[in-house]
Amino acid sequence: MDKVKGIADKTFNKTSFLVPLVAIILGLLCGAIAMLAGGFDPILAYQSLLKKLFGSPYDMGEAIRAITPLLFTGTAVAFAFRTGLFNIGVEGQFMMGMTGATVIGITLDLPWYLHAPLAIIVGALCGGLWAALTGYLKAVRGVNEVISSIMLNWVALYLSNYIIRAFFVAKGQQKSDPIQESALVSIGWLSDAMDHARMHWGTVIALLGIGVFYIILWRTKQGYELRAVGQSPDAALYAGINVNRTIVKSMFISGLFAGLAGVFETLGVFGYQTMLAAPWGYGFDGIAVALLGGNTPIGVLLGAILFGGLSYGSAGMSFGAGVPPELVRIVIGSIIFFIASHGIVKFFIKPFLGRRADKRKEAI
């Protein structure tokens, strides 16, 4: 009986690994079919994509730069998912983090060892508090977090634009004044080594954030309470856990990660904040990263590398094979579709798993 259980566990683990892998392959195949339908060469397109990613130190550095915000937003979404919440407001939290860092970066005149950390902390807190507002509405007023957070995305967009336009806009432009150099977080020596790619400390902090994500949820008492509330609020309440406070706490931590994504785009990449007509899109891509990664720390890392690489490499497909960048979004959308449609993916891998399981049973 134990041997049969062991076979079942191995089959489950193999399935959990194969589903995202097969989903990626199917997504790439769908992208290839779309390219063929449009008269493009998919082999040349994917070769051009890889060449864009690894063709020079500059391209590798810029690919890492494109991956970094997805590490933050993917972690933000995955953290909320693990605690039973659907944080679809990462986009708004991203913009509030960006705005908080911009305000500190422009207005204060401090030494670099105080200015940059303060801008990072304030920006992260702005993202966390913006997310905590969604948590408060759910905990106290019973408002569904999907509805409130997606509406707050647009509030954050227009509020950010208003703050920049009213107080910090550069004369005759649609962006803020430059952030003071003492608040910038670029890594000069690494940027020089990567042919002046926009490398910054956000990449290091994003990787540390993935570790923090794991430690908080699986190695602390607070993490146990957060996951318990996500699994069953009624059981958690019966066990003496303050459910409302835990919901707000979960959204606040999730918003901290999202806010950091915006902070480092401002302080590490651009050095100013632009007024936007629509959200950046990093928050919604973070949902895809979290789904692809199964809401696990390592999964988020791999998902961010895949999505960031595809997004940055799309320029290579355009120049090398004439493929419109929109076709890359078809690939990403196809991967998300197959990840969400486990039944379709399992249909493709079930015969393989069935034969392997039968052989193990026969061996027993």
C-alpha positions in Angstrom: 0.0 0.0 0.0 2.8 2.4 0.9 4.5 1.6 -2.5 1.3 2.4 -4.3 1.0 5.7 -2.3 4.6 6.5 -3.2 3.8 6.0 -6.9 0.8 8.3 -6.6 2.9 11.0 -4.9 5.6 10.7 -7.6 2.9 11.0 -10.3 1.4 14.1 -8.7 4.8 15.7 -8.4 5.6 14.9 -12.0 2.2 16.3 -13.1 2.8 19.6 -11.1 6.1 20.0 -12.9 5.0 18.9 -16.3 1.8 21.1 -16.5 3.6 24.5 -16.7 6.3 23.0 -18.9 3.8 21.6 -21.4 1.8 24.8 -21.2 4.9 26.8 -22.2 5.6 24.4 -25.1 2.0 24.6 -26.3 2.1 28.4 -26.0 5.2 28.6 -28.1 3.6 26.2 -30.7 0.5 28.5 -30.8 2.7 31.4 -31.4 4.5 29.6 -34.2 1.1 28.8 -35.8 0.1 32.5 -35.6 3.4 33.5 -37.2 2.9 31.0 -40.0 -0.6 32.3 -40.6 0.8 35.8 -40.9 3.5 34.7 -43.3 6.4 34.8 -40.9 9.1 32.2 -40.2 8.7 31.0 -36.6 12.1 29.3 -36.4 13.9 32.5 -37.5 11.7 34.5 -35.1 12.6 32.4 -32.1 16.2 32.4 -33.1 16.1 36.2 -33.3 14.5 36.3 -29.9 17.3 34.3 -28.3 19.9 36.4 -30.2 18.3 39.6 -28.7 18.4 38.1 -25.2 22.0 36.8 -25.3 23.6 38.6 -28.2 25.5 41.2 -26.2 26.3 42.2 -22.6 24.0 45.2 -23.0 21.1 43.0 -24.1 21.6 40.6 -21.3 21.7 43.5 -18.8 18.5 45.0 -20.3 16.8 41.6 -20.2 17.6 41.4 -16.5 16.2 44.9 -16.1 13.0 43.9 -17.8 12.7 40.8 -15.6 13.1 42.7 -12.3 9.7 44.4 -12.0 8.0 41.1 -12.8 9.8 39.5 -9.9 8.3 42.0 -7.6 4.8 42.0 -9.1 4.7 38.2 -9.4 5.7 37.9 -5.8 3.0 40.4 -4.8 0.3 38.5 -6.6 1.5 35.1 -5.4 1.7 36.2 -1.8 -1.9 37.4 -1.9 -3.0 34.2 -3.6 -1.4 32.0 -0.9 -3.4 33.9 1.7 -6.7 33.4 -0.1 -6.8 36.9 -1.7 -6.9 37.9 -5.3 -4.8 41.1 -5.5 -5.6 42.4 -8.9 -4.7 45.9 -7.8 -0.9 45.4 -8.1 -0.9 47.9 -11.0 -2.2 50.7 -8.8 0.2 49.8 -5.9 3.0 49.8 -8.4 2.1 53.4 -9.4 1.7 54.6 -5.8 5.1 53.2 -5.0 6.6 55.0 -8.0 5.0 58.2 -6.9 6.1 58.0 -3.3 9.7 57.4 -4.4 9.5 60.3 -6.9 8.2 62.7 -4.3 11.1 61.9 -1.8 13.6 61.7 -4.6 12.8 65.2 -5.8 11.9 67.2 -2.7 14.6 66.1 -0.2 18.2 67.0 -0.2 20.1 64.3 1.8 23.3 62.3 1.6 22.9 59.2 -0.7 23.1 56.8 2.2 19.9 58.4 3.7 18.2 59.6 0.6 18.0 56.4 -1.5 16.9 54.2 1.4 14.3 56.7 2.5 12.9 56.9 -1.0 12.7 53.1 -1.2 11.0 52.8 2.2 8.4 55.5 1.5 7.6 54.2 -2.0 7.2 50.6 -0.6 4.9 51.9 2.2 2.8 53.9 -0.3 2.2 50.6 -2.2 1.5 48.7 1.0 -0.9 51.2 2.3 -2.7 51.4 -1.0 -3.2 47.6 -0.9 -4.2 47.8 2.8 -7.1 50.0 1.8 -8.4 47.1 -0.3 -7.9 44.7 2.6 -9.7 47.1 5.0 -12.7 47.4 2.7 -12.9 43.6 2.5 -12.4 42.9 6.2 -14.6 45.7 7.6 -17.2 46.3 4.8 -17.2 43.0 3.0 -16.2 44.5 -0.3 -14.8 42.0 -2.8 -11.1 42.6 -3.2 -11.2 42.1 -7.0 -13.8 44.9 -7.4 -12.2 47.4 -5.1 -8.6 46.7 -6.2 -9.2 47.0 -9.9 -11.1 50.3 -9.3 -8.3 51.6 -7.2 -5.9 50.9 -10.1 -7.5 53.8 -11.9 -7.7 56.0 -8.9 -3.9 55.5 -8.4 -3.3 56.3 -12.1 -5.1 59.6 -12.0 -3.9 60.5 -8.5 -0.3 59.9 -9.6 -0.8 62.0 -12.7 -2.3 64.8 -10.6 0.5 64.9 -8.1 3.2 65.0 -10.8 1.3 67.7 -12.9 0.4 69.9 -9.9 3.8 69.8 -8.0 6.6 68.2 -9.9 6.1 68.5 -13.7 9.1 69.5 -15.8 8.3 72.7 -17.8 6.7 71.9 -21.1 6.9 68.1 -20.6 4.7 65.3 -19.5 7.0 64.0 -16.9 8.4 65.1 -13.5 11.6 66.9 -12.8 14.7 64.7 -12.6 15.1 62.8 -9.4 18.2 63.9 -7.4 21.3 61.8 -8.0 21.6 61.0 -4.3 18.3 59.0 -4.5 19.2 56.9 -7.6 20.0 53.3 -7.1 21.9 52.3 -10.2 24.9 49.9 -9.9 27.6 51.9 -11.8 30.3 49.3 -12.1 27.8 46.6 -13.2 26.2 48.9 -15.7 29.6 49.6 -17.2 30.4 45.9 -17.4 27.1 45.4 -19.2 27.8 48.2 -21.8 25.8 50.7 -19.9 22.6 48.6 -19.5 20.3 50.0 -16.8 21.4 47.8 -13.9 20.2 48.7 -10.4 19.9 47.4 -6.9 16.3 46.5 -7.4 17.3 43.2 -9.0 19.2 42.1 -5.9 16.3 43.2 -3.6 13.8 41.4 -5.8 15.7 38.1 -5.4 15.9 38.7 -1.6 12.2 39.4 -1.7 11.5 36.0 -3.1 13.4 34.5 -0.1 11.4 36.8 2.3 8.2 35.5 0.6 9.1 32.0 1.5 10.3 32.7 5.0 7.2 34.7 6.0 4.7 32.2 4.7 6.3 28.9 5.6 8.7 29.7 8.4 6.9 32.1 10.7 3.8 32.0 13.0 2.4 35.0 11.1 2.8 33.1 7.9 0.9 30.2 9.3 -2.0 32.5 10.3 -2.0 34.2 6.9 -2.3 30.8 5.1 -4.8 29.5 7.7 -7.1 32.5 7.0 -6.7 31.9 3.3 -7.7 28.3 3.6 -10.6 28.7 5.9 -11.5 32.0 7.6 -14.1 30.3 9.8 -11.7 27.7 11.1 -9.1 30.4 11.6 -11.6 32.5 13.6 -12.5 29.5 15.7 -8.8 29.0 16.4 -8.5 32.5 17.8 -6.9 34.2 14.8 -8.0 37.8 14.2 -9.2 37.3 10.6 -9.9 40.9 9.7 -6.5 42.1 10.9 -4.8 39.2 9.0 -6.6 40.1 5.7 -5.3 43.7 6.0 -1.9 42.5 6.9 -1.7 40.2 3.9 -2.7 42.9 1.5 -0.3 45.3 3.0 2.7 42.9 2.6 1.6 42.1 -1.0 1.4 45.9 -1.7 4.9 46.4 -0.3 6.3 44.1 -3.0 4.2 45.8 -5.7 5.3 49.2 -4.5 9.0 48.2 -4.6 8.5 47.4 -8.3 7.4 51.0 -9.0 10.2 52.4 -6.7 13.0 50.8 -8.6 11.6 51.6 -12.1 11.7 55.3 -11.0 15.0 55.3 -9.0 16.9 52.7 -11.0 15.7 52.9 -14.6 14.2 56.3 -15.6 15.2 58.8 -13.0 11.9 60.6 -13.3 8.1 59.7 -13.4 6.0 60.0 -16.6 2.3 61.0 -16.6 0.5 58.1 -18.2 -2.8 57.6 -20.1 -3.0 53.9 -19.1 -1.4 51.6 -16.5 2.1 50.2 -17.2 0.9 46.6 -17.4 3.5 45.2 -14.9 0.8 44.4 -12.4 -1.3 42.3 -14.8 1.8 40.5 -16.1 2.5 39.7 -12.5 -0.7 37.8 -12.3 0.5 35.7 -15.3 3.9 35.2 -13.6 2.2 34.0 -10.4 -0.1 31.6 -12.2 2.8 30.2 -14.3 4.9 29.7 -11.1 2.1 28.0 -9.2 2.3 30.8 -6.5 5.6 29.4 -5.3 8.9 31.3 -4.8 10.9 29.4 -7.3 8.0 29.3 -9.7 7.7 33.1 -9.6 11.4 33.4 -10.3 11.2 31.1 -13.4 7.9 32.7 -14.6 9.4 36.2 -14.4 12.5 35.1 -16.3 10.2 33.6 -19.0 7.8 36.5 -19.4 10.5 39.2 -19.0 12.6 37.4 -21.6 9.8 37.1 -24.0 8.8 40.8 -23.6 12.4 42.1 -24.1 13.2 39.6 -26.9 10.1 40.6 -28.9 12.2 43.5 -30.3 14.6 40.9 -31.7 11.7 39.1 -33.4 10.6 42.4 -35.0 14.0 43.4 -36.3 15.3 39.9 -37.1 12.2 38.3 -38.6 9.8 41.2 -39.2 7.4 39.7 -36.6 5.1 42.3 -34.9 5.6 42.5 -31.1 1.9 41.8 -30.6 2.5 38.2 -31.7 4.7 37.8 -28.6 1.6 38.7 -26.5 -0.2 35.9 -28.3 2.5 33.5 -27.1 2.2 34.9 -23.5 -1.6 34.8 -23.7 -1.5 31.2 -25.0 0.8 30.1 -22.1 -1.6 31.7 -19.6 -4.5 30.0 -21.3 -2.9 26.6 -21.1 -1.8 27.1 -17.5 -5.4 28.0 -16.5 -6.8 25.1 -18.5 -5.2 22.2 -16.6 -7.6 19.7 -18.2 -6.3 20.5 -21.7 -2.7 20.1 -20.7 -3.3 16.9 -18.7 -5.0 15.5 -21.8 -1.7 15.7 -23.6 0.4 14.3 -20.8 -2.0 11.7 -19.3 -1.0 8.9 -21.7 2.7 9.4 -20.9 2.1 9.4 -17.1 -0.3 6.5 -17.4 2.3 4.3 -19.1 5.0 5.2 -16.6 2.7 4.5 -13.6 1.6 1.1 -15.1 5.3 0.1 -15.5 6.0 1.0 -11.9 3.0 -1.1 -10.7 4.1 -4.0 -12.8 7.5 -3.8 -11.3 6.0 -3.9 -7.8 
